[in-house]
């Protein structure tokens, strides 16, 4: 949706299809104070012919049937419907192309808009899971009960929690010290750090990450480009921001040093 604000998230890579390399993630976009989007994104498509997934929300959230969209190959069919009685959304994807394992079919996205009916500061839960999956190339067929779909992950949305993007040490300033910590995180992780993994480690008070970065509120603070991975591109963006700010130049990335609601925590 045009104008939607990206919400930093610690997306989790999910796959529950046995013997398959299929992988997906779930993130969110903020639309307004009481509206947001839930985005289902395919990260790895090993040759999907068709699949379906379900998203179940709690009773305090309403799905807008008129506001959903997708990015998928032109020669595919996508349908979605929401069951009001169960607060559950189903989405079906069918690829009619014989080259369904082509890499262009990765990073497909399915976006659904929701509205909070009551307290916008309360926490809301979404249960996400793959219902059906068919990959002829892998020779994998998976099917589950549509009336009782599986839950691959629980997504908790808490619009009242905010962080300052780039403020690693949580002192309400973005400066060279924050850049130092991002570069240190990259050195500690060989340049590629999953935001999901980091969040899991930060919650574990006995972990090395938690002890070395006790001030870090969540991984989303360091994930400057919101792609669920902390890597060199994030440190480069942060370094450029600090240099531009110091020189009094126009800022290339105006999101850095601004407050964002962190609304997603995954449990799977």
C-alpha positions as CSV (number, residue, x, y, z in Angstrom):
1,X,0.0,0.0,0.0
2,X,1.4,3.4,-0.9
3,X,2.4,5.4,2.1
4,X,2.7,2.5,4.5
5,X,5.4,2.8,7.0
6,X,7.8,-0.1,7.4
7,X,7.8,-1.5,10.9
8,X,11.2,-3.0,12.0
9,X,10.6,-6.7,12.6
10,X,12.7,-9.7,13.6
11,X,11.3,-12.0,11.0
12,X,11.6,-15.7,11.4
13,X,12.4,-18.1,8.6
14,X,9.7,-20.8,8.7
15,X,9.3,-24.2,7.1
16,X,7.2,-27.1,8.4
17,X,7.0,-29.1,5.2
18,X,9.0,-32.3,5.7
19,X,11.7,-33.1,3.1
20,X,11.2,-29.7,1.4
21,X,13.4,-26.7,1.1
22,X,10.4,-24.3,1.1
23,X,10.9,-21.4,3.4
24,X,8.9,-18.3,4.2
25,X,8.7,-15.4,6.6
26,X,6.1,-13.0,8.0
27,X,6.6,-9.3,8.6
28,X,4.3,-6.2,9.1
29,X,3.8,-2.7,7.8
30,X,2.1,0.1,9.7
31,X,-0.6,1.9,7.9
32,X,-2.0,4.1,10.6
33,X,-2.4,4.1,14.4
34,X,-5.0,1.4,14.3
35,X,-4.3,-0.3,10.9
36,X,-1.4,-2.5,9.8
37,X,-0.5,-5.1,7.2
38,X,0.6,-8.7,7.7
39,X,2.9,-9.8,4.9
40,X,3.6,-13.4,4.0
41,X,6.8,-13.6,1.9
42,X,8.2,-16.7,0.2
43,X,12.0,-16.8,0.7
44,X,12.8,-20.1,-1.0
45,X,10.7,-21.7,-3.7
46,X,12.1,-25.1,-4.6
47,X,9.5,-25.7,-7.3
48,X,6.0,-24.9,-5.9
49,X,3.2,-26.0,-8.1
50,X,0.6,-24.9,-5.6
51,X,0.3,-24.1,-1.9
52,X,-2.0,-22.5,0.6
53,X,-1.6,-21.0,4.1
54,X,-3.8,-19.7,6.9
55,X,-3.5,-16.7,9.2
56,X,-5.7,-16.6,12.2
57,X,-6.1,-13.4,14.2
58,X,-7.7,-12.7,17.6
59,X,-11.2,-11.4,18.1
60,X,-10.0,-7.8,18.6
61,X,-8.7,-7.5,15.1
62,X,-10.7,-7.2,11.9
63,X,-9.4,-8.2,8.4
64,X,-10.4,-5.8,5.5
65,X,-11.4,-8.1,2.6
66,X,-11.1,-5.2,0.2
67,X,-7.5,-4.4,1.0
68,X,-5.2,-7.2,0.2
69,X,-2.6,-7.6,-2.6
70,X,0.1,-9.9,-3.9
71,X,3.2,-10.1,-6.0
72,X,3.4,-13.3,-7.9
73,X,4.1,-14.6,-11.5
74,X,1.6,-13.3,-14.0
75,X,0.7,-16.9,-15.1
76,X,-0.4,-17.9,-11.6
77,X,-3.7,-17.8,-9.7
78,X,-4.0,-16.3,-6.2
79,X,-7.2,-16.3,-4.2
80,X,-7.9,-15.3,-0.6
81,X,-10.9,-15.3,1.7
82,X,-11.5,-14.6,5.4
83,X,-13.8,-16.6,7.6
84,X,-15.4,-14.3,10.1
85,X,-16.7,-17.1,12.3
86,X,-13.1,-18.4,12.9
87,X,-11.2,-15.1,12.4
88,X,-9.1,-17.1,9.9
89,X,-7.8,-16.0,6.5
90,X,-6.9,-18.5,3.8
91,X,-4.8,-17.8,0.8
92,X,-4.3,-20.2,-2.2
93,X,-1.5,-20.0,-4.8
94,X,-1.4,-22.0,-8.1
95,X,1.5,-21.7,-10.6
96,X,0.5,-22.6,-14.1
97,X,4.0,-22.2,-15.5
98,X,6.2,-25.3,-16.3
99,X,9.2,-23.3,-14.9
100,X,7.8,-23.0,-11.4
101,X,11.2,-23.6,-9.9
102,X,12.6,-20.5,-11.6
103,X,14.3,-18.2,-9.1
104,X,12.0,-15.3,-10.2
105,X,9.3,-17.2,-8.3
106,X,11.1,-16.6,-5.0
107,X,10.3,-13.5,-2.9
108,X,6.6,-13.7,-3.7
109,X,4.6,-11.6,-1.3
110,X,1.0,-11.7,-0.1
111,X,-0.2,-8.7,1.9
112,X,-3.3,-8.4,4.1
113,X,-4.6,-5.4,6.0
114,X,-6.1,-5.5,9.5
115,X,-7.7,-3.0,11.8
116,X,-7.6,-3.0,15.6
117,X,-11.2,-2.6,16.8
118,X,-10.4,-1.7,20.4
119,X,-7.3,-0.8,22.3
120,X,-4.5,0.0,19.9
121,X,-1.8,-0.4,22.6
122,X,-2.8,-4.0,23.4
123,X,-1.0,-7.0,22.1
124,X,-2.6,-9.1,19.4
125,X,-1.8,-12.6,18.3
126,X,-1.7,-14.1,14.8
127,X,-1.2,-17.8,14.1
128,X,0.4,-18.6,10.8
129,X,0.8,-21.9,9.1
130,X,1.0,-23.7,5.7
131,X,-2.1,-25.8,5.0
132,X,-1.3,-27.4,1.6
133,X,1.9,-27.7,-0.4
134,X,2.8,-29.4,-3.7
135,X,6.2,-29.4,-5.3
136,X,6.6,-31.9,-8.2
137,X,10.3,-31.2,-8.5
138,X,10.9,-32.2,-4.9
139,X,8.2,-34.9,-5.2
140,X,6.7,-33.5,-2.0
141,X,3.0,-33.2,-1.3
142,X,1.7,-31.9,2.0
143,X,-1.9,-31.5,3.1
144,X,-3.5,-30.7,6.4
145,X,-7.0,-30.2,7.7
146,X,-8.3,-26.8,6.6
147,X,-10.7,-26.7,9.5
148,X,-7.8,-27.1,11.9
149,X,-4.7,-25.8,10.1
150,X,-1.3,-26.1,11.7
151,X,0.5,-23.2,13.4
152,X,4.1,-22.7,12.2
153,X,4.6,-19.5,14.2
154,X,2.8,-17.1,16.5
155,X,3.1,-13.5,15.6
156,X,2.5,-11.0,18.4
157,X,1.7,-7.4,17.5
158,X,2.2,-4.7,20.1
159,X,1.9,-1.2,18.5
160,X,2.8,0.6,21.8
161,X,6.5,-0.6,21.8
162,X,8.9,1.8,20.1
163,X,12.6,1.8,19.3
164,X,15.0,4.4,17.7
165,X,16.4,3.0,14.5
166,X,20.2,2.8,14.7
167,X,20.4,3.6,18.4
168,X,22.2,0.4,19.4
169,X,23.2,1.5,22.9
170,X,19.8,2.9,23.7
171,X,20.9,6.4,24.7
172,X,18.5,8.2,22.4
173,X,21.4,9.3,20.1
174,X,22.8,7.7,16.9
175,X,26.5,8.2,16.7
176,X,29.8,6.5,16.1
177,X,29.4,4.4,19.2
178,X,26.3,2.8,17.6
179,X,28.3,2.1,14.4
180,X,31.0,0.5,16.5
181,X,28.5,-1.9,18.0
182,X,27.0,-2.8,14.7
183,X,30.5,-3.5,13.2
184,X,31.3,-5.6,16.3
185,X,28.1,-7.6,15.9
186,X,29.1,-8.3,12.3
187,X,32.6,-9.4,13.4
188,X,31.0,-11.7,15.9
189,X,28.8,-13.3,13.3
190,X,31.0,-13.5,10.2
191,X,29.2,-10.6,8.6
192,X,25.7,-12.2,8.5
193,X,23.5,-12.1,11.6
194,X,19.8,-13.3,11.5
195,X,17.6,-10.8,13.3
196,X,15.5,-13.8,14.5
197,X,18.5,-15.5,16.0
198,X,19.7,-12.3,17.7
199,X,16.3,-11.6,19.2
200,X,16.2,-15.2,20.5
201,X,19.6,-14.8,22.1
202,X,18.8,-11.4,23.6
203,X,15.8,-12.9,25.4
204,X,18.1,-15.6,26.9
205,X,19.9,-13.7,29.7
206,X,22.5,-16.4,29.9
207,X,23.6,-16.1,26.2
208,X,26.8,-14.4,25.1
209,X,24.9,-12.0,23.0
210,X,22.7,-10.9,25.9
211,X,25.7,-10.4,28.1
212,X,27.7,-8.5,25.5
213,X,24.8,-6.3,24.4
214,X,22.7,-5.8,27.5
215,X,21.5,-2.4,26.3
216,X,20.1,-3.6,22.9
217,X,16.3,-3.6,23.0
218,X,15.8,-5.8,20.0
219,X,17.5,-6.8,16.7
220,X,15.3,-4.4,14.7
221,X,17.3,-1.5,16.0
222,X,20.3,-2.7,14.0
223,X,18.4,-3.9,11.0
224,X,18.6,-0.6,9.2
225,X,17.1,-1.8,5.9
226,X,14.4,-4.0,7.6
227,X,15.4,-7.1,5.6
228,X,15.6,-9.4,8.7
229,X,19.4,-9.8,8.4
230,X,22.0,-7.6,10.0
231,X,24.9,-7.3,7.5
232,X,27.4,-4.9,5.9
233,X,24.7,-2.9,4.1
234,X,23.3,-1.9,7.6
235,X,26.7,-0.7,8.9
236,X,27.3,1.1,5.6
237,X,24.0,2.9,5.9
238,X,24.6,3.8,9.5
239,X,28.2,5.0,8.7
240,X,26.9,7.2,5.9
241,X,24.2,8.7,8.1
242,X,26.8,9.6,10.8
243,X,29.1,11.1,8.2
244,X,26.3,13.2,6.6
245,X,25.1,14.3,10.0
246,X,28.6,15.4,11.1
247,X,29.1,17.3,7.8
248,X,25.7,19.0,8.0
249,X,24.8,17.4,4.7
250,X,21.4,16.2,3.5
251,X,20.5,12.8,5.0
252,X,20.3,9.9,2.5
253,X,18.4,7.7,5.0
254,X,15.8,9.8,6.9
255,X,14.5,6.8,8.8
256,X,17.7,6.4,11.0
257,X,17.3,8.1,14.4
258,X,13.5,8.1,14.2
259,X,11.1,6.1,16.4
260,X,9.4,3.0,15.0
261,X,6.9,0.7,16.6
262,X,8.4,-2.8,17.0
263,X,5.3,-4.9,16.7
264,X,6.4,-8.4,15.9
265,X,7.8,-11.2,18.0
266,X,7.8,-14.7,16.7
267,X,7.5,-18.0,18.6
268,X,7.6,-21.3,16.7
